[in-house]
């Protein structure tokens, strides 16, 4: 399913999914926080929490720590993110005229060290390089997963998607629920999100909720597409593998012969 925003997010916290939402069992709270200059937001919910800065300048405070974070463009700059266990409170103060932050939360019985992931620490790779005439070339930014946050119930990253190309491709699936939140450059851009046998048009600030089935994305020519990907690990079954559709797996071969006309 797709949650349509249709406009910019309003001041305050806008929930997109909830752990307690019976209609989509993502096992995650997921939403966007917009703060104006001087405003403060304190989060003491007893859940694992990830605060991903999308734009603006803020101060994050937690456990006696204080970090100033700044980001101008999700397309051109790596992410910075604060990730804490359930018992830790986060205080966020806006320094710029406006700041936008993606908040993801989930229940977690484990305790783990809080960590602020700077822009320099982000793991960046080119997906689709050398495949399918690079029609699925995209930048994949992994903020944290099982390799650097083994006790987390969340996995978080971003994709920057070239105009007119595909990502999450070939189509793949996994048992863990996933959320995508999209942004476009220019903002009037659009793309399509495949979920199982259905295709949904997606626009700026829309969100795809993926509970099962193969999924992939395509972006309209002329527009760059960005999306956050948030995954919820399952008990004794953390996310660590994309299971590609058997009928399209042949496209992963760098020597695959593709008709070009």
C-alpha positions in Angstrom: 0.0 0.0 0.0 1.0 3.6 -0.5 0.3 6.4 2.0 -0.1 9.6 0.0 1.1 12.9 1.6 0.3 15.3 -1.3 2.0 18.3 0.3 4.9 19.2 2.5 4.8 18.0 6.1 3.3 20.4 8.6 5.0 21.7 11.8 5.2 19.1 14.5 5.2 15.3 14.2 3.2 13.6 11.4 2.8 9.9 12.0 2.8 7.7 8.9 2.7 4.3 10.5 2.3 3.1 14.0 3.3 -0.1 15.8 -0.3 -0.4 17.0 -1.9 0.2 13.6 -3.8 -3.0 12.8 -4.1 -2.2 9.1 -0.4 -2.4 8.4 1.8 -4.6 10.6 5.1 -2.9 10.0 6.1 -3.3 13.7 7.4 0.2 13.5 6.4 3.8 14.3 7.5 5.9 11.3 6.9 9.6 10.7 8.3 13.0 10.0 9.1 15.7 12.5 9.2 19.3 11.4 10.6 21.9 13.8 10.9 25.7 13.4 13.8 27.7 14.7 14.1 27.5 18.5 11.6 24.7 18.9 12.5 21.6 20.9 11.1 18.1 20.7 11.8 15.6 23.5 11.3 11.8 22.9 11.2 9.5 25.9 9.2 6.7 24.5 10.4 3.3 25.7 11.3 2.2 22.2 14.4 1.8 20.1 14.6 5.2 18.2 16.4 6.4 15.1 16.5 10.1 14.2 17.5 10.7 10.6 18.1 14.3 9.6 16.6 15.2 6.2 17.2 19.0 6.1 18.1 21.8 8.4 20.4 22.2 11.4 19.6 20.8 14.8 21.2 19.9 18.1 20.7 16.3 19.2 21.1 15.6 23.0 21.2 12.2 24.7 22.8 10.7 27.8 24.8 13.9 28.4 26.0 14.1 24.8 25.4 17.0 22.4 25.9 17.0 18.6 25.1 19.7 16.1 23.9 18.1 12.8 23.4 19.9 9.5 22.1 18.8 6.1 21.2 20.8 3.1 20.3 18.1 0.5 19.3 14.5 0.8 20.4 14.1 -2.9 23.9 15.5 -2.5 24.9 14.8 1.1 25.3 11.6 3.1 23.0 11.0 6.1 23.6 11.7 9.7 21.5 9.8 12.2 21.1 9.3 16.0 20.2 5.7 17.1 19.5 4.9 20.7 18.0 2.0 22.8 14.6 2.2 24.5 15.7 3.7 27.8 17.5 6.7 26.3 15.7 10.0 25.8 16.4 12.2 22.8 16.1 16.0 22.8 16.2 17.8 19.5 16.4 21.5 19.1 16.1 23.3 15.8 18.8 25.9 14.9 17.8 26.7 11.3 14.6 28.3 10.1 13.2 24.8 9.7 14.4 21.3 10.1 12.9 18.0 8.9 13.7 14.7 10.6 12.5 11.1 9.9 11.7 9.2 13.1 11.6 5.4 13.2 10.8 3.5 16.4 10.2 -0.1 17.5 10.1 -2.2 20.5 13.3 -3.9 21.6 14.1 -5.9 24.8 17.8 -5.6 24.2 20.1 -2.8 25.4 22.8 -1.6 23.1 25.1 1.4 23.0 23.7 4.7 21.7 25.4 5.9 18.5 25.5 9.0 16.4 26.3 8.1 12.8 28.0 11.0 11.1 28.0 11.7 7.4 31.6 10.5 7.1 30.7 7.1 8.6 28.0 6.2 6.2 28.6 3.1 4.0 28.1 4.1 0.4 28.0 1.8 -2.6 26.8 1.9 -6.2 24.1 -0.6 -6.8 23.6 -2.0 -10.3 27.0 -1.1 -11.5 27.9 -3.1 -14.6 24.5 -4.7 -14.9 21.7 -4.2 -17.5 23.6 -1.3 -19.2 23.5 0.4 -15.8 19.8 1.1 -16.0 19.5 0.2 -12.3 22.5 2.2 -11.2 21.8 3.9 -7.9 23.6 5.1 -4.8 22.9 3.0 -1.7 23.7 4.5 1.7 23.5 2.0 4.6 23.4 3.8 7.9 23.1 0.8 10.2 22.2 -2.9 9.8 23.1 -6.2 11.4 26.8 -5.6 10.7 27.2 -2.5 12.8 24.1 -2.6 15.0 23.6 -6.4 15.7 21.2 -5.8 18.7 19.0 -3.4 16.9 15.5 -4.3 15.7 15.7 -1.6 13.0 17.7 -1.4 9.8 18.0 2.0 8.1 19.4 3.4 4.9 18.8 5.6 1.9 18.8 5.3 -1.9 19.5 8.1 -4.4 18.0 7.1 -7.7 19.1 8.4 -11.1 16.4 9.8 -13.4 14.6 7.3 -15.6 16.2 4.3 -14.0 15.2 1.4 -11.6 16.3 0.5 -8.1 15.6 -2.4 -5.8 16.0 -4.2 -9.0 15.7 -7.0 -10.1 12.6 -7.4 -8.0 13.2 -9.0 -4.6 11.5 -9.8 -1.4 12.2 -10.7 2.2 10.0 -11.7 5.2 10.9 -8.5 7.2 8.5 -5.5 6.7 9.9 -2.5 5.0 9.0 1.2 4.6 10.0 3.6 1.8 9.6 7.4 2.0 10.2 9.2 -1.3 11.4 12.7 -2.3 11.9 14.0 -5.8 14.1 16.6 -7.5 12.4 18.7 -8.8 9.6 18.1 -6.4 6.9 17.6 -9.0 8.6 14.4 -10.1 7.1 11.0 -9.8 7.9 7.3 -10.0 6.3 3.9 -9.6 6.5 1.4 -6.7 6.0 -2.2 -7.4 4.6 -4.2 -4.5 3.8 -7.8 -5.5 1.6 -7.7 -8.6 0.5 -4.1 -8.1 2.2 -0.8 -9.2 1.6 2.5 -7.4 2.5 6.0 -8.6 4.5 7.7 -5.9 5.2 11.4 -5.6 7.1 13.7 -3.2 6.7 12.7 0.4 4.6 9.6 -0.3 5.4 6.4 1.6 5.2 2.7 0.4 4.4 0.1 3.0 5.8 -3.3 2.0 4.7 -6.3 4.1 5.2 -9.1 1.6 5.9 -9.8 -2.1 8.5 -8.7 -4.6 9.2 -5.0 -4.8 11.1 -2.6 -7.1 11.0 1.1 -8.0 11.3 3.1 -11.2 11.7 6.8 -11.6 10.4 9.0 -14.4 13.0 10.5 -16.8 14.1 14.0 -15.9 13.5 13.5 -12.2 15.9 12.3 -9.5 14.3 10.1 -6.8 15.4 9.6 -3.2 13.9 7.2 -0.7 14.5 6.2 2.9 14.4 2.4 3.5 13.5 1.3 7.0 13.3 -2.4 7.8 12.1 -4.2 11.0 14.1 -7.3 11.9 12.0 -10.2 13.0 12.7 -12.4 16.1 15.6 -14.7 15.3 15.4 -13.6 11.7 17.2 -10.3 11.1 17.4 -8.8 7.6 20.6 -9.8 5.8 19.6 -10.9 2.4 17.5 -9.8 -0.6 15.7 -12.8 -2.2 15.5 -12.1 -5.9 12.6 -13.1 -8.1 13.6 -16.4 -9.8 12.3 -15.3 -13.2 14.4 -12.1 -13.2 17.5 -13.4 -11.4 19.3 -13.9 -14.7 19.7 -10.1 -14.9 22.3 -10.2 -12.1 24.7 -11.8 -14.6 27.1 -9.1 -15.9 27.3 -11.1 -19.1 23.6 -11.4 -19.6 22.6 -10.8 -23.3 20.0 -8.1 -23.4 18.2 -7.1 -26.6 18.8 -3.5 -27.4 16.9 -3.1 -30.7 
